[in-house]
Amino acid sequence: MRWILAVSITAALATRGLAATDAQCTEILRHALDAKNPETRTLAVSALSLASGSGPLFDQLERMLQDKDVLVRQAVVTSLADVKSESATAALKKALEDPVPEVSFAAAKALWARHDPVGRDALLAILAEESKTSSSFFSKQKRQALRMMHTPRTTLLFAAEQGIGFVPFPGVGEGAASMQGILASSGVPGRASAALLLGADKDPATIDALRDALTDKRSAVRAAAVHSISLRNDPALKKELEPLLQDDRESVRLRAAAGYLRLSAIENGIGTKEISTAVVSPGAEEKKKEADKLLTLKPGSVKSLEPAKK
């Protein structure tokens, strides 16, 4: 009945041309959030990313983290990620406790994107080895589930574009095609995702975790670790890539070779000074002078450049 009432309100506004009110819009969304159909609840939760990050609807959005449907809870995390407030951050931290790895990983990425240390610690717990102290962030069982799960390519690409934090280095590439290659499959292991997301993190614990990831049994994780180590632009890390030059998977071996060359180039000073590689074509300078002359001519004077009529 409540959902029928909401539809009736929408229909009335359309047919009678009545002006909408905040109360009517709130009622439409509230009923959608309470709908039995999980797809409707997911749509409502996603729509709320457009609304204000406070008020009764936002409070209800936070409560939707307890929804029985996993996709609804994931959508809640995505919407909360768009809200830059203390209450939204607190709700995301609560979502880290979700029993489903996909939900808690989405919360960790959202917190990392807003530079919250809790998000970084959560990702580091997924990336690091069992023996590392950071692994106490999650239980052993949940941590293993997070590392084995697969994350959607589009979700990870969005997170990477929003704040992966790598600093471009003049004279060498930014590795966009390499990352796209790693993400080409339908899903990426959680540990590989953590390696890509934390690649630019300056904490020594992160580089230790990336070193550990170089020996992971899954090639996607090794490739992600090679990618991130290469983009740290630290020639001292060349030695970490050397063993991967013998890796049995091309996706790892070729990235290791390219990464090694990248770090060698940086070590040899490429990018530390501007180097022009442009080739000036014959007559280009003369053509430029003629073009500049045309730009400085006064209106009506162009005819002087035309051949004289006989």
Secondary structure, 3 states (H helix, E strand, C coil): CHHHHHHHHHHHHHHHCCCCCHHHHHHHHHHHHCCCCHHHHHHHHHHHHHCCCCCHHHHHHHHHHHCCCHHHHHHHHHHHHCCCCHHHHHHHHHHCCCCCHHHHHHHHHHHHHCCCHHHHHHHHHHHCCCCCHHHHHCCHHHHHHHHHCEEEHHHHHHHHHHHCCCCCCCCCCCCHHHHHHHCCCCEEEHHHHHHHHCCCCCCHHHHHHHHHHCCCCCHHHHHHHHHHHHCCCCHHHHHHHHHHHHCCCHHHHHHHHHHHHHHHHHHCCCCCCCCCCCCCCCCHHHHHHHHHHHHHCCCCCHHHHCCCCC
